[in-house]
Amino acid sequence: MTVNADELMRIVVAAAEDKKAHQIVALDLKGISLVADYFVICHGNSDTQVQAITTEIRKRAQEKGVQLRGIEGVDAGRWVLVDVGDVVVHVFHRDEREYYNIERLWSDAKVVEFA
């Protein structure tokens, strides 16, 4: 079963919401970046929550038959990068998110509205 980028972004957002991720933002990078169609950015308030969010994203993607391309930073639990192909997910610890502020770097990207 093939999952398109829009569906994949929504799967990732739902997984993050279920683990009570904070300030979930999806940036539409189509036409801006060759790296991915979407960046999803969120944060947890502890290393444990960051790891739980990451685990849930991985689980949901695999349930849909989506193979992860890579995952970095899980052990530290401060900034985890999950490459799900057309969607790249940044799961930050709250302090790191404020420090790196990657939303600012991609300010030309459209913020996706989701209910």
N, C-alpha and C positions, 0 to 999 in steps of 0.2 A: 504494500500500500504506500502510495506516495503522498507526502504531506507538503503542501506548498508553504512558502515563507510566511504568509499571513496567518495560516492555521498554526504553524509552529510558534509564532510570536504569541498567539493567544494561549496556547498550551503552556508555554513558559510563564506567562503572566499569571495564569490560573494556579500553577504550581507554587509560585512565589506568594500569591495571595493566601493560599491554604496554609502556608507556614508563617503567616503574619509578617511578611516582609514589609518594610516601610518605604514610603515615597517611591512606588514603582513607576518608572518612566520608560516608555518605548519610543525610540527615535527611528523615524523612517529615513534610511540612508540611501534609498534607491536614487540613482543618478548623482550621488555625492561621493560614495565610497565603493570600491571594488571588493572590499573585504567582506561585507555582509549587506543584506537588505535591511536588517534591523539590529539595533543595539537595545537590549533591555537592561536597565540599571535599577538596582534596588539595594537596600541595606538591612542588616540585622543589628540588634543591640548587643550581641555577644558572639564570641567565636562559635559557640554551640549552635546558636540560631543561624549563623551564616552557613555552617556545615549542613544543618537540617534543610535549609532552603535549597542548597546545592544538590543534596541527595534527592529531594523531591523533584527537582527539574530533571535530573538525570533519569529518574525512575519513569516519569511521565513521557519523556522523549522516547525511551526504550520501549515503553508499552505501545507506542504508535509506530514502532519499527524504525525509528530514526537513530542512526548510528552517530554517537558523539565523535567529533573530530579530535577533540582534546579537552583537557581540563587541567588548570594550573592553580596552585595556591591553596588547595583544600586543607593541607596539613596545618598551615599557619592560621587559616580562618580569618584573615584580615581583608584580602581582596582576592576573590576567586573568579577566574575567567573560565567560562564554559562555552566552548565552540560547538554549536549545534548546526554548523553549516551556514545556512542563510541567516541565522540568528546567532549573535554573540551576546552572551549574558555576563554582566559584571555584577557580582554579589559582593558588596562591601561590608566591612564592619563600619558602624556609624562614623567613627573618628576618621577613618581613611577616606570615606566618601566626601566628607567636608574638605579634607586636605587636597585630594586630587581633583575634585570638581570636574569630572570629564564631560558633564553635560555642557559646560562652557566651551570646551574644545570643539564640540560638534554643534555649535549654536545655529549653523545654517540648516540643520536637519529639522524636519517637521516632527512635532511631538504628536504621537498617536493618541487619540481619545478612545478610551474604552470604558464601558459601564461596569 
